[in-house]
């Protein structure tokens, strides 16, 4: 099974949508709250360096997915994409 990590913030409607869709489809994921000031240092991830300026960010193993692509992949089954 692919490892899924999502970077979210508490007041992000799209973040809530992604989490709900993953939970509805019983897909395990790790969540990192990107609103915490030191999340970059604690997780050794710098979203700005890879060109990410908005949330949510979905990592499927090492692949970075934007919101629309992530929704499509989840709906079509992560492994089938």
Secondary structure by P-SEA (a helix, b strand, c coil): cbbbbbbbccccaaaaaaaaaaaaacccccccccccccccccccccccccccccccbbbcccccccaaaaaaaaaaccccc
